Amino acid sequence: MKQLIIFDLDGTLLNTIDDLADAVDYVMRSRNLPLHTNAEYRQMVGGGIKRLVERALPKHLAENEQYVEECVTQFRRYYVDNIDRHTVPYEGMPELLRKLQSRGIKLAVASNKFQQGTDRLVSKFFGDIDFVAVEGNREGAPLKPDPEIVNNILHKSDTPRERCVMVGDSGIDIRTAKAAGIASIGVSWGFRFAQELYDAGATTVVSSMEELERLLFGD
């Protein structure tokens, strides 16, 4: 059994896609730009707000740095006010976190979502969980798959790498774990397909909360 489990947020702990899509649609609609489906947005998220906006914009606008920054500012303003309208935890996740905590296992969050949004969602949906670290993206800090975010969590929790595992729904999470020298588990209920996880180097991908629980508890 591991001493520390690091969870990705969007697509792993929480289903946030509807609120993310609404915020991008708000920006696109206000600028008379084409909208996208939720299925398309699932392939755009994971690299932070700026990357999401760039992927949603037509190519010629995505190459205009000033235009992108204006859209990011507009997105952030709307999203902060509407961040939890549709967002929900994946079924069984709150219960799993409570079980892990009751066993004395340290828990942490590592997200590419901006820190304010990460803190707000974790506090609302998992307020009874005593996370050793909740790490979102801060200005000037690198995004996953850079391992800095994991290294920060390991330092805060005083946990050796071999006793830690990262759980995430995207290839970015798997590559982050690999770069940090820790184990990883991919989950296929999130925003990506299992093949992306395997392509990124995942050796273990689960499709249900029950499978994840068995792996984490070593049963």
PAPA-220840 format. One line per 5 residues: number of its first residue (from 1); their letters; for each residue x negated, y negated, z negated of C-alpha. Coordinates in pm, 1 decimal. Layout:
! residues N
NUM) A) X Y Z ~ ...
! end
This chain:
! residues 219
1) MKQLI) 0.0 0.0 0.0 ~ -127.8 -345.2 91.5 ~ -181.4 -621.7 -165.8 ~ -74.9 -905.1 65.4 ~ 176.2 -919.0 350.2
6) IFDLD) 175.1 -1224.1 578.2 ~ 496.0 -1280.7 774.2 ~ 551.5 -1488.5 1083.4 ~ 863.9 -1705.7 1050.2 ~ 1055.7 -1755.4 1377.7
11) GTLLN) 1159.9 -1423.2 1526.4 ~ 1032.9 -1223.9 1228.2 ~ 1188.4 -1356.0 907.2 ~ 1447.4 -1583.2 1067.2 ~ 1646.8 -1593.5 1388.8
16) TIDDL) 1595.1 -1959.4 1477.4 ~ 1645.3 -1945.1 1853.9 ~ 1987.5 -2114.8 1867.7 ~ 1870.1 -2422.7 1679.3 ~ 1548.1 -2444.3 1881.6
21) ADAVD) 1745.3 -2411.9 2205.4 ~ 1996.6 -2676.7 2096.7 ~ 1715.9 -2922.5 2021.1 ~ 1546.2 -2871.5 2357.6 ~ 1879.7 -2889.3 2537.1
26) YVMRS) 1947.0 -3220.3 2361.6 ~ 1623.1 -3361.5 2502.5 ~ 1682.1 -3221.1 2849.8 ~ 2043.0 -3334.4 2866.4 ~ 1956.1 -3687.8 2757.2
31) RNLPL) 1706.6 -3708.9 3045.0 ~ 1928.5 -3543.8 3308.9 ~ 1693.8 -3246.0 3333.8 ~ 1795.9 -2882.7 3392.3 ~ 1888.1 -2674.4 3088.1
36) HTNAE) 1772.8 -2320.9 3009.6 ~ 1933.1 -2007.1 2870.7 ~ 1851.0 -1867.9 2526.3 ~ 1682.6 -1572.9 2697.2 ~ 1450.2 -1816.7 2872.8
41) YRQMV) 1383.3 -2005.0 2550.6 ~ 1279.5 -1679.9 2382.4 ~ 986.2 -1665.4 2622.9 ~ 893.7 -2030.1 2562.2 ~ 869.8 -2037.8 2183.0
46) GGGIK) 577.2 -1933.8 1966.3 ~ 310.6 -2187.6 2050.7 ~ 443.0 -2484.5 1854.6 ~ 677.2 -2768.7 1949.5 ~ 458.8 -2929.0 2214.5
51) RLVER) 408.9 -2602.7 2400.8 ~ 783.4 -2531.7 2387.2 ~ 864.7 -2872.8 2534.5 ~ 600.2 -2837.7 2805.7 ~ 740.7 -2502.1 2911.0
56) ALPKH) 1095.7 -2638.1 2923.7 ~ 1010.3 -2941.9 3136.7 ~ 976.6 -2934.9 3516.1 ~ 611.9 -2883.3 3610.1 ~ 545.2 -3237.0 3730.2
61) LAENE) 676.6 -3384.1 3404.3 ~ 496.4 -3129.1 3187.1 ~ 170.7 -3257.3 3334.0 ~ 248.0 -3613.8 3216.4 ~ 100.8 -3632.1 2864.1
66) QYVEE) 284.4 -3949.2 2763.2 ~ 618.9 -3813.8 2884.3 ~ 563.5 -3489.4 2693.7 ~ 483.0 -3676.3 2373.6 ~ 801.4 -3883.3 2409.4
71) CVTQF) 1002.2 -3563.2 2448.1 ~ 829.1 -3402.5 2149.2 ~ 916.2 -3702.4 1931.9 ~ 1277.4 -3685.1 2048.7 ~ 1291.1 -3308.8 1989.6
76) RRYYV) 1145.0 -3336.8 1640.4 ~ 1388.6 -3611.6 1536.3 ~ 1689.2 -3405.3 1647.3 ~ 1555.8 -3072.4 1521.3 ~ 1473.7 -3199.4 1171.9
81) DNIDR) 1835.9 -3313.6 1134.5 ~ 1980.6 -2988.5 1274.7 ~ 1719.6 -2727.6 1183.8 ~ 1948.3 -2488.3 996.6 ~ 2286.3 -2517.3 1169.5
86) HTVPY) 2270.0 -2170.4 1326.3 ~ 1952.1 -2020.5 1182.0 ~ 1992.5 -1703.8 971.8 ~ 1760.2 -1441.6 819.9 ~ 1743.6 -1112.2 1005.0
91) EGMPE) 1971.8 -860.2 838.0 ~ 1798.6 -689.6 548.2 ~ 1501.4 -927.0 534.2 ~ 1589.6 -1108.2 207.6 ~ 1639.5 -771.6 38.3
96) LLRKL) 1309.8 -638.2 172.0 ~ 1118.7 -941.9 46.7 ~ 1272.7 -904.5 -298.5 ~ 1175.7 -535.1 -309.7 ~ 818.7 -613.7 -209.8
101) QSRGI) 797.0 -889.9 -468.9 ~ 932.2 -658.7 -740.2 ~ 646.4 -416.4 -663.4 ~ 393.5 -692.0 -726.5 ~ 297.0 -731.5 -360.6
106) KLAVA) 185.6 -1082.2 -264.0 ~ 384.0 -1245.7 17.7 ~ 297.2 -1534.5 250.5 ~ 425.6 -1710.1 563.2 ~ 209.8 -1811.3 861.5
111) SNKFQ) 396.8 -2010.0 1126.8 ~ 323.9 -2235.8 1423.0 ~ 632.1 -2438.3 1329.0 ~ 548.3 -2781.3 1187.8 ~ 492.4 -2775.2 811.4
116) QGTDR) 798.4 -2980.2 716.6 ~ 1029.7 -2747.0 908.5 ~ 857.9 -2435.2 777.5 ~ 889.3 -2550.8 416.2 ~ 1253.9 -2646.7 460.0
121) LVSKF) 1361.8 -2314.6 610.4 ~ 1163.5 -2099.2 369.1 ~ 1301.4 -2294.4 72.7 ~ 1661.0 -2264.9 194.8 ~ 1667.3 -1899.1 291.8
126) FGDID) 1404.4 -1745.8 63.0 ~ 1410.2 -1976.1 -237.9 ~ 1390.9 -1683.8 -481.1 ~ 1065.0 -1553.6 -332.4 ~ 741.1 -1668.8 -491.3
131) FVAVE) 521.4 -1689.8 -180.8 ~ 150.6 -1728.2 -253.1 ~ 129.2 -1954.1 53.5 ~ 366.3 -2104.1 310.6 ~ 150.8 -2221.1 598.0
136) GNREG) 298.2 -2409.3 891.5 ~ 124.2 -2625.3 1147.4 ~ -33.4 -2944.1 1015.0 ~ -163.9 -3231.0 1222.8 ~ -514.7 -3156.1 1345.4
141) APLKP) -499.8 -2788.8 1247.2 ~ -528.6 -2518.4 1513.5 ~ -229.5 -2305.1 1603.4 ~ -216.0 -1927.7 1596.7 ~ -382.9 -1719.1 1739.3
146) DPEIV) -667.3 -1915.1 1581.8 ~ -732.3 -1726.4 1254.2 ~ -767.4 -2039.7 1037.1 ~ -413.3 -2011.8 904.0 ~ -472.3 -1652.4 791.5
151) NNILH) -809.9 -1739.2 644.8 ~ -644.4 -2015.1 439.4 ~ -387.5 -1769.1 305.0 ~ -651.8 -1509.3 219.2 ~ -847.0 -1773.0 29.5
156) KSDTP) -540.7 -1896.9 -161.9 ~ -431.1 -1546.1 -252.3 ~ -781.5 -1414.4 -328.1 ~ -712.9 -1099.7 -127.7 ~ -970.1 -892.0 64.7
161) RERCV) -896.9 -856.8 435.9 ~ -867.6 -479.4 422.2 ~ -575.6 -509.3 177.4 ~ -374.6 -747.0 397.4 ~ -135.6 -695.5 689.7
166) MVGDS) 36.2 -944.9 918.8 ~ 392.0 -886.1 1044.1 ~ 508.0 -1069.3 1355.6 ~ 721.6 -1052.8 1669.0 ~ 482.1 -1184.6 1934.0
171) GIDIR) 149.7 -1119.1 2097.2 ~ 28.5 -1439.3 1931.7 ~ 76.1 -1280.6 1588.8 ~ -107.3 -964.3 1687.6 ~ -398.8 -1162.7 1830.8
176) TAKAA) -406.3 -1379.8 1517.6 ~ -439.4 -1074.9 1295.7 ~ -710.0 -930.3 1517.5 ~ -904.9 -1258.2 1514.8 ~ -881.5 -1268.1 1134.7
181) GIASI) -990.6 -908.3 1096.0 ~ -670.9 -784.0 932.3 ~ -415.3 -515.9 1017.0 ~ -89.2 -600.3 1194.2 ~ 260.8 -466.5 1248.8
186) GVSWG) 474.4 -581.3 1539.4 ~ 853.3 -610.5 1514.3 ~ 1067.9 -582.0 1824.1 ~ 1384.6 -750.3 1692.9 ~ 1251.1 -1101.7 1750.1
191) FRFAQ) 1195.5 -1321.8 2052.6 ~ 963.2 -1096.8 2251.6 ~ 962.8 -745.6 2395.7 ~ 767.9 -458.8 2241.8 ~ 547.0 -436.4 2551.7
196) ELYDA) 400.8 -781.3 2480.5 ~ 301.6 -661.4 2134.6 ~ 130.8 -351.0 2272.2 ~ -41.5 -555.7 2542.7 ~ -182.8 -780.2 2270.1
201) GATTV) -333.0 -478.3 2096.8 ~ -64.0 -370.2 1850.8 ~ -94.9 -11.3 1735.9 ~ 228.3 -17.3 1535.6 ~ 560.6 -167.6 1648.5
206) VSSME) 884.3 -116.1 1455.5 ~ 1237.9 -173.0 1576.6 ~ 1429.6 -174.0 1248.3 ~ 1404.6 -307.3 895.3 ~ 1411.4 49.3 766.2
211) ELERL) 1100.7 139.9 967.7 ~ 920.9 -169.2 843.5 ~ 1012.6 -93.8 483.5 ~ 879.6 262.4 508.3 ~ 551.6 138.3 652.1
216) LFGD) 501.6 -135.8 396.0 ~ 583.1 85.8 99.8 ~ 385.6 378.6 237.4 ~ 677.4 616.2 189.1
! end
